Amino acid sequence: MANLIESYPKHILCFSHLRWDFVFQRPQHLLGRFAKDATVYFFEEPIFDSKNDNYLSISRRGNLLNVVVPHLTENGGAEAVNAALAALLDKFLDNAVLDDWMFWYYTPMSYSFSSKFKPKLVIYDCMDELSAFKFAPKELIGLEKKLISRADLVFTGGHSLYEAKKLHHQNIFPFPSSIEKKHFAKAKTQKIQPQDQAYIRGPKLGFFGVIDERFDIDLIRDISKARPDWQIILIGPVVKISENILPRASNIHYLGQKSYDELPAYLSGWDVALIPFLLNESTRYMSPTKTPEYLAAGVPVVSTPIHDVIKPYGIKNLVHISGDSNGFINSIELELSKKDKRAWLQQVELHLKDLSWDNTYQEMKEKIKITLKNLNTISVAS
């Protein structure tokens, strides 16, 4: 059997709407692993801070992993920005043999300035329904259709998103959120909580992630008012919404953004973990990575009825599913009253046994290998 490393291009150019140094999530987990076999260039959205000419800054994050940031002089509108990005990409790929490159897209918006290039393989890893997000560009839906039509291989970030996209592509596969179990299992043996959490006394209910338009502010406010003795720990950056609308109370603690490495230490002090997302278009197809991360830490979870949390976690009774604040409060009270969680922990361990980012990476590599083989067969036949 041929070495897989020899079977796909040695360079990956990934177009992302998320910055590498923002919240550590799916792109970092996957592209960090693909950088074991290929030189990865993680191409971010532009920053408008250049005083003279447009340019690309390239910084190394690993032996074969590079973050590419376009620096533009001004935001002259979508057409001007795309023209500037196209010119920078032209220069970046000037001497590249594109048959040795794979383009990997997280955002269809990048297709507007990169569509003219013909790499050996085009992958669209559709991790979210971006068109439903707040401030989504109106061009996004049309560009996604073009990208899906051009892509050789499509992945989705969950099963519900797969169901929504599967009729639009013949070579599409669901890859739900995965987990680094050993990393989050550190919470089970962590003895000392971080300083900004250690002083907080009382039952701790925690959330980590981006606090944005998907976050159910009213749910948090209701829980806080109903149970002032419970302490609500919220970790993560606030984006796309004003901090002024966030609920404020003596038992709500905003600890800001923490690094991926710090998260198990915070989880170690939580009695219950929360997934408090609204039910709307922006959450309809989401598959929260935090679900298996909370569980791997051994922390009980209460979630709103997000489809990809209900199935499989709710169906298997690994996570409580509640549709309102009363349901959340009842589920939290139930968990706080439990003395023995060994049976539940065994069920969690069994469910998470084969779930890992390493396995996801290996399975994606296999899909890439098969796709390239099929493309080569078609090329030879023609």
C-alpha positions, 0 to 999 in steps of 0.5 A: 500500500502506497504511503499516504504522505506521498498520495496527497499534495505537500502544501495546504493553503487553508482559508479561514474566517477564524484567526489561529490565535483566537479560540482554539477549535476545529481548524487548529485541531485539524490543520495542526495535525495535517501539518505533520505531513504537509506544509500548511499555510493558514490564510486569515482574513485581512487586517487594515493596518498597513500605512504604505503597501499591501503585504502578507505577514507569515509567522511560523506556529510549528515546523510545517505550520504557518499563519498568513495575515494580509495587511491592507492599507484600507477597506475600500469595499468588498470589490477593492478588498478582493482585488487586493487579496487576489493580487497578494495571493498571485504573488504568494503562489507565483512560483507554486506548482499547484498540482502539489497544493491542496486548498482547504476552505472554512469560509466561502468568502475566500473563494471570491479571490481564489477561484481562478487557481486550480490546485490538485484538490479543493476541500470545503470543511463546512463547520457552521452555517455561516450565512445564519450568523450575525453580520454575515455578508449577503454574498456568502450563500452564492459563494458557498454554492460556487465553492461546493460546486467546485470542491472535490471533497466536502466535510461538515461539522456535524450530522445536522449540517450534513443532512442540510448539505448532502444533496448538494455534493456527491462526495460529502461526509459528516465529521462532528466535533471531537475531543482530546480526552487526555487533555480535558481528563486532567480536570478530574485530578486537578487539585488547585483552581486558577486564582480568579476562580478559586476565591468564588464560593458556592456551587459553580456552573460553568461555560467556556466558549465565544459569547455572541448572538447565539448565547442565551443571555436571558437564560443566564439571567433567569438562573442567576436570579432564581438561585443567587447562591449558585455561582455562574462562571463564564469564560470566553471573549464577547464578540458581535454583541455589546457587553452592555446587554450581558446580565450582571449580578454578584453571582455571575463572573466573567473571567475573560478568554483563557487559553486552551491549556488553561481550560481543564483547571477551570473545569476542575472546579465546576459542579455543572457545565452549561451549553446555554445556546438560543434556538435560532438559525445560527444554532440550528446546525451547530455541533458544540465542541464543548459537549465532549470536552465537558464530558471528558472532564467528568463534569455533568452537562445541561444543554438547551435542545441543540439537535447535535447535542440531543443526538447522541448525548441527550438520547444516551442520557449523557447530557441533560436537555432542557428548553427553559430556565426551570428545566435548567434549574431542575436538572442542575439541582438533580446533579448537585444532589447526586452522591455517586456518579460512577455509573454515569462516568462509565457511560461517558467513557464508553461513548468517548472511547473512539472519539478523538481528533487523531481519529478524525484526522486519520479518517479525513486523510483516508477520504482525501486518499480515496478522492485523489485516487478517483480523480486520478482514475478520471484523469487517466480515463479522459 
